[in-house]
Amino acid sequence: MPPKSSATPPKESAPLRVVQAAVQSRQFAPVYYLHGDDDFLKDGALHDLLQAAIDPSTRDFNLEQRRGSDLDAESVASLLTTPPMLAERRAVVLRDVTGLKKAARVQLDKYLERPAGDTLLLLVSPAGTKADPALLHASVSLEFAPLTPERVRRWITHHATTVLQVDIADDAAQLLQQAVGNDLHLLAAELDKCASYELGMHDDVGAPHGGAPRATIGVEAVSAVVGVRRGETVTDLLDAVARHDAQAAVQLVPHVLSQPKMSAVQVVIMLGTQAFALSFGRARRDAGVPTPRLPQEYFAFLKDTGGYPGRPWGEAASAWTRATDGWSAEACARALALLLEADTALKDTRVSNEEQLLTSLVLALCATRSRRAA
């Protein structure tokens, strides 16, 4: 199902600006190629283009949505040469376009040499597939890369205010992202539930056009819906390990593993990113970089490596800066070795208790504090 309406975040990336401009002007290129690894944003852009380009009253006649793997050459030719009915334009959505068989692809390539002016052709590749160079050349390319953690935080606020017509407190948005992560599909679903919860708790709150204040999603709503409280998120676990607080870290393990779509493997990945970052920060400090400059160094590290720290990059950089002087080069090396062992163990199908393994890991990581750092 497509999103209920546009969910373009502020400071849009280039593809979202292209879509917004086309929607506002009602001027469309004959062919768009939607690709990249963020299917949620891709589906939202597809929905917005179709809503703007095709008259709802004739949509049953003038909108075709097919999968490339289901089509033969004759079907492709028929789809692309059928004129619009009782309208100025028709639309064809061809999903999994790189899955077209050879003869069908020949028909598509032939059409792309001279696309029809009364047909809007939307070619879509699923996440995880490499962009097709020929399609990039023959269309308006719209690449939807995953949002950075910072932009996800802004997207949460934007989606709540524009799609759900509610506000969300900054600390509630932070808690939601910490609990759910950067999966926009899951975030949208949890936001919808949070909005319903908040509206149900405050039936007297009216809609904006009635002059009453809008409902605001608070931390309490996120805690009730998602099942996570402040101080019990994966970032709290990361911070406890970073400061070698074994007692706090062990207590957090079961809370973190009980959260939506969270697993020991994901926690180990984030702990690994943190360990690599602290190793980098330790090396920079040993090279003479002063502590106040470390946040910029860490931000550059994340930009270069594309690591997933489990939170916005700025927040991660600040947290790691506070922890760096508590880690020696030897402690960082030991932490990386422990994480490699844990990752290998988690891939062993005989492992039946992730909580026990993760508990042992965080205890060992917290015990790496060197005498010099202590």
C-alpha positions in Angstrom: 0.0 0.0 0.0 1.3 3.5 -0.8 1.7 6.1 1.9 -1.4 8.2 2.7 0.3 11.3 1.5 3.7 12.8 0.8 6.2 12.4 3.5 9.1 14.4 2.1 11.4 15.4 4.9 12.8 18.9 5.2 16.0 19.7 3.3 15.0 17.1 0.6 17.6 15.2 -1.3 17.8 15.8 -5.0 15.2 13.1 -6.1 12.6 14.4 -3.7 13.1 17.9 -5.0 12.6 16.6 -8.5 9.4 14.9 -7.6 8.1 17.9 -5.6 8.8 20.2 -8.6 7.0 17.9 -11.0 4.0 17.5 -8.7 3.7 21.3 -8.1 4.1 22.2 -11.8 2.1 19.2 -13.1 4.9 18.9 -15.7 6.3 15.4 -16.0 9.2 13.8 -17.8 8.1 10.9 -20.0 10.2 8.4 -18.1 11.4 8.2 -14.5 13.8 5.6 -13.1 13.3 5.1 -9.4 16.1 3.1 -7.8 18.2 2.9 -4.6 18.0 1.2 -1.3 15.2 3.1 0.5 12.0 1.5 -0.7 9.8 3.6 1.7 10.9 6.9 0.1 10.7 5.3 -3.3 7.1 4.2 -2.8 6.2 7.7 -1.4 7.6 9.4 -4.5 5.8 6.9 -6.8 2.6 7.6 -5.0 3.0 11.4 -5.2 3.8 11.2 -9.0 0.7 9.1 -9.7 -1.6 11.2 -7.6 -0.5 14.3 -9.4 -0.3 12.9 -12.9 -3.4 10.7 -13.3 -7.0 11.9 -12.9 -8.6 9.8 -10.1 -11.8 9.5 -12.2 -10.1 7.7 -15.0 -7.4 5.9 -13.0 -9.0 2.5 -13.6 -8.4 2.9 -17.3 -5.2 4.9 -17.3 -2.9 3.2 -14.7 -1.1 -0.1 -15.3 1.2 -1.5 -12.6 3.1 -4.7 -13.6 6.3 -6.6 -12.6 9.1 -7.0 -15.2 9.5 -10.7 -14.5 5.9 -11.3 -15.4 6.0 -9.7 -18.8 7.0 -11.0 -22.3 7.9 -8.9 -25.3 4.3 -8.6 -26.6 3.0 -7.5 -23.2 5.6 -4.8 -22.9 4.8 -3.5 -26.4 1.1 -3.4 -25.6 1.6 -1.6 -22.3 3.7 1.1 -23.8 1.7 1.7 -27.0 -1.8 1.9 -25.5 -3.1 5.5 -25.7 -4.8 7.1 -22.7 -8.6 6.8 -22.4 -10.7 9.9 -21.8 -7.7 11.7 -20.3 -4.5 13.6 -21.5 -2.2 11.1 -19.9 -1.8 7.5 -18.8 0.8 5.9 -16.5 2.6 2.7 -16.5 4.5 1.5 -13.5 7.0 -1.3 -14.3 8.4 -2.7 -11.1 11.5 -4.9 -10.9 12.4 -3.5 -14.3 15.8 -5.2 -14.3 14.0 -8.5 -14.1 12.7 -8.2 -17.7 13.6 -11.1 -20.0 15.8 -10.4 -23.0 13.1 -10.0 -25.6 10.9 -7.9 -23.3 13.9 -5.7 -22.5 14.5 -5.1 -26.2 10.9 -3.8 -26.5 11.5 -1.4 -23.6 14.8 -0.2 -25.0 13.2 0.5 -28.3 10.4 2.5 -26.7 12.9 4.5 -24.6 14.5 5.8 -27.8 11.2 7.8 -28.5 8.9 7.7 -25.5 5.3 8.8 -26.0 4.4 12.2 -24.7 1.0 11.1 -23.3 2.4 8.2 -21.2 4.2 8.6 -17.9 6.5 5.6 -17.5 7.8 4.8 -14.0 10.5 2.2 -14.0 11.3 0.8 -10.5 14.2 -1.3 -9.2 14.0 -2.8 -5.7 16.4 -2.2 -3.0 19.6 -4.1 -3.2 19.8 -4.1 -7.0 22.4 -2.2 -9.0 21.2 0.7 -11.1 21.0 -0.1 -14.8 23.3 2.2 -16.8 21.1 2.2 -19.9 18.0 3.1 -17.9 19.9 5.9 -16.1 20.8 7.3 -19.5 17.3 7.1 -21.0 15.3 8.6 -18.1 15.2 11.0 -15.3 17.1 9.1 -12.6 15.7 9.3 -9.0 18.1 7.5 -6.6 16.6 7.0 -3.1 19.5 6.3 -0.7 18.7 5.6 2.9 18.5 8.7 5.1 21.3 9.5 7.5 20.4 9.1 11.2 20.1 12.9 11.5 17.7 13.1 8.6 15.7 10.2 10.0 15.2 12.3 13.2 13.9 15.2 11.1 11.8 12.8 9.1 10.0 11.6 12.2 8.9 15.1 13.1 7.9 15.9 9.5 5.9 12.7 9.1 4.1 13.3 12.3 3.2 16.9 11.5 2.3 16.5 7.9 0.9 13.0 7.5 -0.5 12.3 10.9 -1.4 15.9 11.8 0.1 15.7 15.3 3.1 17.2 16.9 5.9 15.2 18.5 8.1 16.3 21.4 11.9 16.3 20.7 12.6 13.8 23.4 9.8 11.5 22.2 11.3 11.5 18.6 14.7 10.7 20.1 13.3 7.8 22.2 11.4 6.5 19.2 14.5 6.5 17.0 16.6 4.9 19.7 14.0 2.1 20.1 13.1 1.5 16.5 16.1 2.5 14.5 16.2 4.0 11.0 13.6 1.7 9.3 11.1 4.2 7.9 8.4 1.6 7.3 8.6 0.5 11.0 8.9 4.1 12.2 5.8 5.1 10.2 3.8 2.2 11.7 4.9 3.0 15.3 4.3 6.7 14.8 0.7 6.0 13.6 0.1 3.9 16.7 1.6 6.6 18.9 -0.6 9.2 17.3 -3.7 7.1 17.9 -2.7 6.5 21.5 -2.2 10.2 22.2 -5.5 11.1 20.5 -7.3 8.4 22.5 -5.8 9.7 25.7 -6.9 13.3 24.9 -10.3 13.1 23.2 -10.8 16.8 23.9 -7.9 17.8 21.6 -9.4 19.1 18.3 -8.1 19.3 14.8 -6.1 22.4 13.8 -9.0 23.9 11.7 -11.2 23.9 14.8 -8.9 26.3 16.6 -7.9 23.8 19.3 -4.3 22.8 20.0 -3.0 19.8 18.1 -2.2 16.6 20.0 1.5 16.1 20.8 3.1 12.7 21.0 5.1 12.6 24.2 7.6 10.2 25.8 4.8 8.5 27.7 3.0 7.6 24.4 6.2 6.2 22.9 6.9 4.1 26.0 3.4 2.7 26.1 3.2 1.9 22.4 6.8 0.7 21.7 7.5 -0.8 25.1 10.7 1.1 25.8 11.5 3.6 28.5 14.1 6.3 28.6 17.3 4.9 29.9 16.6 1.5 28.5 17.5 1.8 24.9 20.4 0.4 22.9 22.2 3.8 23.0 22.1 3.6 26.8 23.7 0.2 26.5 26.3 1.5 24.2 27.1 4.4 26.6 27.3 2.1 29.6 29.9 -0.1 27.8 31.8 3.0 26.6 32.2 4.1 30.2 33.0 0.6 31.4 29.8 0.5 33.6 29.3 -3.3 33.8 26.4 -3.2 36.3 24.3 -0.8 34.1 25.2 -2.6 30.9 24.2 -6.1 32.2 20.9 -4.7 33.5 20.1 -3.2 30.1 20.7 -6.3 28.0 17.3 -7.9 28.5 15.5 -4.6 28.0 17.3 -3.9 24.7 16.7 -7.4 23.3 13.0 -7.2 24.0 12.6 -4.1 21.7 11.1 -4.2 18.2 13.3 -5.8 15.5 16.3 -5.8 17.9 18.7 -8.7 18.1 22.0 -9.6 19.6 23.6 -9.4 16.1 22.4 -5.8 15.6 23.7 -4.9 19.1 27.1 -6.4 18.2 27.2 -4.5 15.0 26.6 -1.2 16.8 29.1 -2.1 19.5 31.6 -2.9 16.8 31.1 0.5 15.2 31.6 2.1 18.6 34.8 0.0 19.2 36.3 1.0 15.8 35.4 4.6 16.5 37.0 4.6 20.0 40.1 3.0 18.5 40.2 5.7 15.9 39.7 8.4 18.6 42.4 6.9 20.7 44.8 7.0 17.8 43.9 10.6 17.1 44.5 11.6 20.7 47.8 9.8 20.8 48.7 11.7 17.6 48.2 15.0 19.6 44.6 15.9 18.6 43.0 17.8 21.5 39.8 16.5 23.0 37.7 19.5 21.8 38.5 18.6 18.2 37.4 15.0 18.6 33.7 15.5 17.7 34.7 16.8 14.2 37.1 13.9 13.9 34.4 11.4 14.8 31.9 12.9 12.4 34.5 12.7 9.6 35.1 9.0 10.6 31.4 8.2 10.3 31.1 10.0 7.0 34.1 8.1 5.6 33.1 4.7 6.9 29.3 4.9 6.7 29.2 3.1 10.1 25.9 2.7 11.9 26.2 4.0 15.4 22.6 3.4 16.5 21.9 7.2 16.7 22.4 10.4 14.9 26.1 11.0 14.1 26.4 14.2 16.1 25.1 12.4 19.2 27.4 9.5 18.7 30.4 11.8 18.2 29.6 13.6 21.4 29.3 10.4 23.4 32.5 8.9 22.0 34.4 12.1 22.8 33.4 11.8 26.4 34.5 8.2 26.5 37.8 8.3 24.5 40.2 9.1 27.4 38.8 6.0 29.2 40.1 3.7 26.5 43.7 2.8 25.8 44.9 1.4 22.5 45.3 -2.0 24.1 41.7 -1.9 25.5 40.4 -1.0 22.0 42.2 -3.9 20.4 40.9 -6.3 23.0 37.4 -5.0 22.5 37.6 -5.6 18.8 38.8 -9.2 19.3 35.9 -9.9 21.7 33.4 -8.5 19.3 34.8 -10.7 16.5 34.5 -13.8 18.7 30.9 -12.8 19.6 29.9 -12.3 16.0 31.3 -15.7 15.1 29.4 -17.3 18.0 26.1 -15.7 17.0 26.5 -17.1 13.5 26.7 -20.6 15.0 23.3 -22.2 14.7 23.9 -24.0 18.0 23.7 -20.8 19.9 20.3 -20.8 21.6 20.6 -18.0 24.2 21.5 -14.6 22.7 20.9 -12.8 25.9 23.5 -14.9 27.8 26.0 -14.4 25.0 25.5 -10.7 24.9 25.6 -10.4 28.7 29.0 -12.2 28.7 30.2 -9.9 25.9 29.3 -6.6 27.6 30.9 -7.8 30.9 34.1 -8.6 29.0 34.0 -5.3 27.2 33.6 -3.4 30.4 36.5 -5.3 31.9 38.9 -4.0 29.2 39.4 -0.8 31.2 43.2 -0.5 31.5 45.0 0.6 34.7 46.3 3.7 32.9 42.7 4.7 31.8 41.4 3.9 35.3 
